[in-house]
Amino acid sequence: MFRKVAIKTNPLLLSKRFLHTSPKTYNAVNHTAISPSEMEHFNKLAATWWDPHGPQRILHKMNLIRMDFINDTIKSQLKLNEGIKNDEEKVFIPGWNYKNLLPSEIAGQIEKEQKAAIAAKYDALELKCLDVGCGGGLLSESLARLPVVSSVKGIDLSAEVLRVADEHKTLDPMVEAKLNYELKALEEVPKDDLYDIVTMMEMLEHVDYPAEVLKEGLAHVKPGGHLFLSTINRDFISWFTTIFMGEYVLKIVPIGTHTYSKYINDSEILEFVEDFKKEYEVVSSKGCIYLPACGWKFTSSSNVGNYFSAIRRKEKLSN
């Protein structure tokens, strides 16, 4: 769980950021909003949001791996034989390690048929998306360009940034037809608006009450749908790479972009979802790291540095 930490606390000594669920949270106005200082920071970045060589260049590079994580997770969750009653039409899915036991030619054919079935099922999707904290629209536009996405709503609290997003989407008629931006907080989205995909990329570490943001976001996920988030573990490596190196040494990220005390460990996301395990489950977590010579790459651990997480809303409540 996360807790709000006093600014005077030594950030390198923090061990936990609890989800804040005090009564004060629920009585706040726009408790999913970012602080005034965060708002001012992002307003200053609005004019250069779409400059791939400007202050947001790291986000431009990260967008590729964001989309890989979303696409890979969706494909991995597809149920190939769902709704097919005729056994002859079903894809053969062995309950054992066929790649080690069968001849390579046969194993290759089974894998080929499975991939073809996944591709066909994926291509038939018509996904409705909500991008929370959409900023200038980097992720929103990428989602809208997917043939399997029917519509994207991007919401943000910065009028300056949304103006840039609205202007940029007009450069691509296909994107413009699918994409809509709204100036509003997450809790202002109608309760009955449900989406196949809800995204919260690089935004939980900028809010004071991440529990409220996460709960509001999960409430807008359709049964069988996913909430995708990316944020940063609260550890020395994260402080060293994102703040010390990223902001002050290499200066590839504007100073003031990150606040260490607001970082959230992957284990805390898992603990939070565990409290709602009858309805939600974490289906994927992957770490990632920025390498100046290579760009963003996935890592073997989601417990260090930046990471992605995918939370699925179960289609039926479990006991």
C-alpha positions as CSV (number, residue, x, y, z in Angstrom):
1,M,0.0,0.0,0.0
2,F,1.1,3.6,-0.5
3,R,1.2,6.4,2.0
4,K,1.8,10.1,1.5
5,V,5.3,11.1,2.7
6,A,6.5,14.5,4.0
7,I,8.8,16.3,1.7
8,K,11.4,16.8,4.4
9,T,11.9,13.0,4.6
10,N,15.2,11.8,3.2
11,P,14.0,10.2,0.0
12,L,16.7,7.5,0.0
13,L,15.4,6.2,3.4
14,L,11.8,5.7,2.2
15,S,10.7,2.1,2.3
16,K,7.0,2.3,1.4
17,R,4.5,4.6,-0.2
18,F,1.1,3.5,1.0
19,L,-2.1,3.9,-0.9
20,H,-3.8,6.8,0.9
21,T,-7.5,6.0,1.7
22,S,-8.2,8.4,4.6
23,P,-11.6,10.2,4.7
24,K,-9.9,13.4,3.7
25,T,-9.1,11.8,0.4
26,Y,-12.7,11.2,-0.5
27,N,-13.7,14.7,0.4
28,A,-11.1,16.4,-1.7
29,V,-11.9,18.1,-5.0
30,N,-10.4,16.3,-7.9
31,H,-8.4,13.9,-5.7
32,T,-7.0,12.4,-8.9
33,A,-5.5,15.7,-10.0
34,I,-1.8,16.6,-9.9
35,S,-0.4,19.3,-7.7
36,P,-0.2,22.9,-8.9
37,S,3.6,22.7,-9.2
38,E,3.3,19.6,-11.4
39,M,0.7,21.3,-13.5
40,E,3.0,24.3,-14.0
41,H,5.9,22.0,-15.0
42,F,3.9,20.2,-17.7
43,N,2.3,23.4,-19.0
44,K,5.8,24.7,-19.7
45,L,6.5,21.6,-21.8
46,A,3.4,21.9,-23.9
47,A,4.9,23.8,-26.8
48,T,7.7,21.2,-27.3
49,W,5.6,18.1,-26.6
50,W,5.9,16.7,-30.2
51,D,9.5,17.7,-30.7
52,P,11.3,14.2,-30.9
53,H,14.6,16.0,-30.0
54,G,13.1,18.3,-27.3
55,P,12.5,17.9,-23.6
56,Q,10.1,15.0,-24.1
57,R,12.4,13.0,-26.4
58,I,12.6,10.2,-23.8
59,L,8.8,9.8,-23.9
60,H,9.0,9.7,-27.7
61,K,11.5,6.8,-27.5
62,M,9.5,5.1,-24.7
63,N,6.3,5.1,-26.7
64,L,7.6,2.2,-28.9
65,I,8.1,-0.1,-25.9
66,R,4.8,1.1,-24.4
67,M,2.9,-0.1,-27.5
68,D,4.9,-3.4,-27.5
69,F,3.8,-4.1,-23.9
70,I,0.2,-3.3,-24.6
71,N,0.0,-5.4,-27.8
72,D,1.9,-8.3,-26.4
73,T,-0.3,-8.5,-23.3
74,I,-3.5,-8.3,-25.3
75,K,-2.4,-11.1,-27.6
76,S,-1.3,-13.3,-24.7
77,Q,-4.7,-13.0,-23.0
78,L,-6.7,-14.1,-26.1
79,K,-8.6,-17.3,-25.6
80,L,-8.2,-19.1,-28.9
81,N,-11.0,-21.7,-28.8
82,E,-13.5,-19.6,-26.9
83,G,-17.0,-20.0,-28.3
84,I,-16.0,-22.7,-30.8
85,K,-18.1,-25.9,-30.3
86,N,-16.9,-27.9,-33.2
87,D,-13.8,-29.8,-32.2
88,E,-12.5,-29.9,-35.7
89,E,-12.4,-26.1,-35.9
90,K,-10.5,-25.7,-32.6
91,V,-6.8,-24.9,-32.6
92,F,-4.7,-27.7,-31.1
93,I,-3.3,-26.5,-27.7
94,P,-1.2,-29.2,-26.1
95,G,-1.2,-29.4,-22.3
96,W,2.4,-30.3,-22.3
97,N,5.7,-29.0,-23.6
98,Y,5.3,-30.1,-27.2
99,K,8.4,-28.3,-28.4
100,N,10.7,-30.6,-26.5
101,L,8.7,-33.8,-27.1
102,L,7.6,-33.6,-30.8
103,P,9.8,-33.5,-33.9
104,S,10.7,-29.9,-34.9
105,E,8.6,-30.0,-38.1
106,I,5.4,-31.0,-36.2
107,A,6.1,-28.6,-33.3
108,G,6.7,-25.8,-35.8
109,Q,3.4,-26.5,-37.5
110,I,1.5,-26.4,-34.2
111,E,3.2,-23.1,-33.3
112,K,2.4,-21.7,-36.8
113,E,-1.3,-22.6,-36.5
114,Q,-1.5,-21.0,-33.0
115,K,0.1,-17.8,-34.2
116,A,-2.3,-17.6,-37.1
117,A,-5.3,-18.1,-34.9
118,I,-4.0,-15.4,-32.4
119,A,-3.5,-13.0,-35.3
120,A,-7.0,-13.6,-36.7
121,K,-8.6,-13.2,-33.2
122,Y,-6.6,-10.1,-32.6
123,D,-7.5,-8.5,-36.0
124,A,-11.2,-9.0,-35.2
125,L,-11.0,-6.8,-32.0
126,E,-12.7,-3.4,-31.8
127,L,-11.2,-1.8,-28.7
128,K,-12.4,1.3,-26.9
129,C,-9.6,3.1,-25.0
130,L,-9.2,5.7,-22.3
131,D,-5.8,7.4,-21.9
132,V,-5.6,9.0,-18.5
133,G,-3.2,11.9,-18.2
134,C,-2.8,11.8,-22.0
135,G,-0.6,14.9,-22.1
136,G,0.1,16.0,-25.7
137,G,-1.2,12.7,-27.1
138,L,1.8,10.6,-27.8
139,L,0.2,7.4,-26.6
140,S,-3.3,8.4,-27.6
141,E,-2.3,8.8,-31.2
142,S,-0.4,5.6,-31.3
143,L,-3.4,3.7,-29.9
144,A,-5.7,5.4,-32.4
145,R,-3.5,4.2,-35.3
146,L,-4.0,0.6,-34.3
147,P,-6.6,-1.1,-36.7
148,V,-8.0,-3.0,-33.7
149,V,-8.8,0.2,-31.9
150,S,-12.2,1.8,-32.6
151,S,-12.0,4.9,-30.4
152,V,-9.7,6.7,-28.0
153,K,-10.6,9.3,-25.4
154,G,-7.7,11.2,-23.9
155,I,-8.2,13.2,-20.7
156,D,-5.9,15.6,-18.9
157,L,-6.1,18.6,-16.6
158,S,-3.7,20.9,-18.6
159,A,-5.5,23.0,-21.1
160,E,-2.2,24.1,-22.6
161,V,-1.1,20.5,-23.3
162,L,-4.5,19.5,-24.6
163,R,-4.5,22.4,-27.0
164,V,-1.2,21.0,-28.5
165,A,-2.8,17.5,-28.6
166,D,-5.9,18.7,-30.4
167,E,-3.8,20.6,-33.0
168,H,-1.5,17.7,-33.6
169,K,-4.2,15.1,-34.2
170,T,-5.5,17.1,-37.2
171,L,-2.3,16.2,-39.1
172,D,-3.6,12.7,-39.5
173,P,-7.2,12.3,-40.7
174,M,-7.4,8.7,-39.6
175,V,-6.3,9.6,-36.0
176,E,-8.6,12.6,-35.9
177,A,-11.6,10.5,-36.7
178,K,-11.0,8.1,-33.8
179,L,-9.5,10.4,-31.2
180,N,-11.2,12.8,-28.7
181,Y,-9.6,14.9,-26.0
182,E,-11.4,16.2,-22.9
183,L,-10.2,18.6,-20.2
184,K,-11.4,16.7,-17.1
185,A,-10.3,14.7,-14.0
186,L,-10.7,11.0,-14.0
187,E,-13.5,11.1,-11.4
188,E,-15.5,13.3,-13.8
189,V,-15.7,10.6,-16.4
190,P,-19.3,9.1,-16.2
191,K,-19.3,6.0,-14.0
192,D,-21.0,3.9,-16.7
193,D,-18.3,4.7,-19.3
194,L,-16.4,1.4,-19.6
195,Y,-13.3,0.7,-21.8
196,D,-11.4,-2.3,-23.1
197,I,-8.2,-0.5,-22.4
198,V,-7.4,2.1,-19.7
199,T,-3.9,3.5,-19.7
200,M,-2.0,5.4,-17.0
201,M,1.5,5.8,-18.4
202,E,4.0,7.8,-16.5
203,M,1.4,9.5,-14.4
204,L,0.9,7.7,-11.0
205,E,4.2,9.1,-9.8
206,H,2.8,12.7,-10.4
207,V,-0.3,12.4,-8.2
208,D,-0.8,12.8,-4.4
209,Y,-3.3,10.0,-4.1
210,P,-2.3,7.1,-6.4
211,A,-4.8,4.7,-4.7
212,E,-7.7,6.9,-5.8
213,V,-6.4,7.3,-9.3
214,L,-5.9,3.5,-9.6
215,K,-9.3,2.7,-8.2
216,E,-11.1,5.2,-10.4
217,G,-9.3,3.8,-13.4
218,L,-10.0,0.2,-12.6
219,A,-13.7,1.0,-12.2
220,H,-13.8,2.1,-15.9
221,V,-12.3,-1.2,-17.2
222,K,-14.8,-3.5,-19.0
223,P,-14.9,-7.1,-17.7
224,G,-12.1,-8.9,-19.7
225,G,-10.4,-5.6,-20.3
226,H,-7.1,-4.2,-19.0
227,L,-5.6,-1.3,-17.2
228,F,-2.0,-0.6,-18.4
229,L,0.3,1.5,-16.2
230,S,4.0,2.4,-16.1
231,T,5.7,4.1,-13.3
232,I,9.0,3.9,-11.3
233,N,10.2,1.8,-8.4
234,R,11.4,3.7,-5.4
235,D,15.0,2.5,-5.0
236,F,18.5,3.9,-5.3
237,I,18.9,2.9,-8.9
238,S,15.7,4.7,-9.9
239,W,16.8,7.9,-8.1
240,F,20.3,7.6,-9.6
241,T,19.1,7.0,-13.2
242,T,16.0,9.2,-13.4
243,I,16.9,12.2,-11.2
244,F,20.6,12.4,-10.7
245,M,21.7,11.2,-14.2
246,G,18.6,12.0,-16.2
247,E,17.8,15.4,-14.9
248,Y,21.1,16.8,-13.6
249,V,24.0,15.0,-15.4
250,L,22.8,14.0,-18.9
251,K,19.9,16.5,-18.8
252,I,17.8,14.3,-21.1
253,V,14.8,15.0,-18.8
254,P,13.7,18.5,-17.6
255,I,14.7,19.2,-14.0
256,G,11.7,18.8,-11.7
257,T,10.0,16.1,-13.8
258,H,10.4,13.5,-11.0
259,T,9.7,13.5,-7.3
260,Y,11.4,10.5,-5.6
261,S,8.9,10.3,-2.7
262,K,6.1,9.7,-5.2
263,Y,7.7,6.7,-6.9
264,I,5.8,3.4,-6.4
265,N,7.3,-0.1,-6.1
266,D,5.9,-2.8,-8.3
267,S,5.4,-4.9,-5.2
268,E,3.0,-2.2,-3.9
269,I,0.9,-2.4,-7.0
270,L,0.7,-6.2,-6.5
271,E,-0.4,-5.7,-2.9
272,F,-3.0,-3.2,-3.9
273,V,-4.5,-5.4,-6.5
274,E,-4.5,-8.3,-4.1
275,D,-7.1,-6.5,-2.0
276,F,-9.4,-6.7,-5.0
277,K,-8.4,-10.1,-6.3
278,K,-12.0,-11.3,-6.7
279,E,-12.4,-8.8,-9.5
280,Y,-8.9,-7.9,-10.8
281,E,-5.6,-9.6,-11.4
282,V,-2.1,-8.6,-12.5
283,V,-1.4,-10.5,-15.6
284,S,2.0,-9.0,-16.6
285,S,4.8,-6.9,-15.2
286,K,8.0,-6.0,-17.0
287,G,10.9,-3.8,-16.1
288,C,12.5,-1.5,-18.6
289,I,15.6,0.7,-18.8
290,Y,16.8,3.5,-21.1
291,L,20.1,2.9,-22.7
292,P,21.4,6.0,-24.5
293,A,22.9,4.0,-27.4
294,C,19.9,1.7,-27.8
295,G,16.8,3.3,-26.5
296,W,14.3,1.7,-24.1
297,K,14.7,-2.1,-23.5
298,F,12.7,-4.6,-21.4
299,T,14.6,-6.0,-18.4
300,S,14.3,-9.3,-16.5
301,S,13.1,-7.6,-13.3
302,S,10.1,-5.4,-12.7
303,N,11.3,-4.6,-9.2
304,V,14.1,-2.2,-10.2
305,G,13.8,1.1,-12.1
306,N,11.0,1.7,-14.5
307,Y,8.3,-0.9,-15.1
308,F,5.1,-1.7,-16.9
309,S,2.1,-3.5,-15.3
310,A,-1.1,-4.9,-16.8
311,I,-4.1,-5.4,-14.6
312,R,-7.0,-7.4,-16.0
313,R,-10.6,-7.2,-14.9
314,K,-12.0,-10.7,-14.6
315,E,-15.1,-11.5,-16.6
316,K,-16.6,-13.4,-13.7
317,L,-16.1,-12.7,-10.0
318,S,-14.1,-15.4,-8.4
319,N,-14.9,-16.9,-5.0
